[in-house]
Amino acid sequence: MTVTIIRAGNTWDGIADVPLGPGEILIENGIITGIGKCVRAPAGAEVIDLPDRMVMPGLIDCHVHITLRPEMFTNFWAYSAGYKALLGARALNDLLMNGFTTVRDCGDADVHGYTVRDVKRAVDQGLFPGSRLINSGHIISARNGHMDATSALSPDCNCWQNNLADGPLEIQRVVREEIKWGAEWIKFAASGGFSTPADDPVDVGYTPEEMECLVATATQYHRPVAAHLHGDEAVRLAVLAGVRSVEHGCMASEKVLRLIEERGVFLVPTQYAGVRSARFAESDEYWKSLGNNPFMRMKIRMYKDVLLENARNLAESRIKIAFGTDLGLFPFSLNGAVEFSEMVANGIPALRALRAATSVAAEMLMRPELGTLAPGKTADIIAVPGNPFENISVMEKVNFVMKAGTVYKS
Ligand SMILES: [Zn+2]
């Protein structure tokens, strides 16, 4: 039995309105068994002293693409499944070192195989260090939809991909196929997007009948549904169809944001990838740093005002916001914790941003053992050198990481 005690200068449990002050956490065999001002230490317990740091639950990024990199956008076929697996392994290591002990992958870029599942399995088997991964399989898309990657190729290329489905019958087949190969969530493109060449973010990706069939098939196997969404009408239809999480949702009107709130649907706003681009729409330097994606810049310019208004309305809403970055769209050398500062810059209070990456994310993912510090919870614990309630950018300086009781960074 391994027994560890963390003595922290300051603590926050993932829920409380304010930091809880100095505290101690007792961890036995990867589970938190005691927390308070002072816990009774069994003889032989290892003591970790973190007097000048704030200790909090391991972070959760609900929206990453570990097998995707910006350079793949116009050609998914130029990279083998093996190479994508190596990229995925490296991504999970980088994420863990930045304090993200759990991530949900929101779409495997291996459009032939099921590489995200294999990388997850390798981490679970302890083959290399990495974040705990929740797998959403591929982004199911209509032909000519957001994730029809063949639109970047010539018509005579005849490249196939495993995530295209039109009409209820094909949708049922692909949902079942994704579940067979390890999808714990079902992700689909319910609208067009910004980063791709052929579609527009206000395009509606599927008919109401198709969306309802997708949700019903996922529900048959107890899988929640996450929907890639931008345009207002697509968000409305997907929420009515019964999705659990709206990904991006960055062009939803005030009225549709209210519908999300009323239905208790979670929103993962990915603001660093979205509204930040709107703020920097005219900066050549900014777009150069993103690899100069021409389709994205053109579309962001077109919808800039809507994106900025949506961010203001979201900050004023009471929607359950879960933290997500869309890393993969950016290289993993970027620390996804920059999303915290972006959320605060858009009017979301630090407390709401911190809960989004801890207790609220765990609620959305239906993983009650994660996201909070309390007896019985998994010992996913991080520390930062300061108080993020006063200065949110300390979240980019995580310098202690424990996942399930094992220290990975100290
Ligand atoms: Zn994404």
Boltz pocket constraint, residues with backbone or C-beta under 6 A from the ligand:
constraints:
  - pocket:
      binder: B
      contacts: [[A, 63], [A, 64], [A, 65], [A, 106], [A, 107], [A, 326]]
      max_distance: 6.0
